Amino acid sequence: MSQDNLIKLECVDCRRVNYYSRKNKKTLKNRLQLRKYCEHCRKHTGHKETK
């Protein structure tokens, strides 16, 4: 993956980085937030984009 489009997704509850994804930063200016499965919490939680 290209490093300039790479983002980290962090669990809202336990604050662990579980996922890496890509994003077009020219079209999406706001931070991304998705509901994904967290292995540490063992449930679906919100995952926010980090720096």
Stockholm file with secondary structure:
# STOCKHOLM 1.0

chainA/1-51         MSQDNLIKLECVDCRRVNYYSRKNKKTLKNRLQLRKYCEHCRKHTGHKETK
#=GR chainA/1-51 SS CCGGGEEEEEETTTCCEEEEEECCTTTCCSCCEEEEEETTTTEEEEEEEEC
#=GC SS_cons        CCGGGEEEEEETTTCCEEEEEECCTTTCCSCCEEEEEETTTTEEEEEEEEC
//
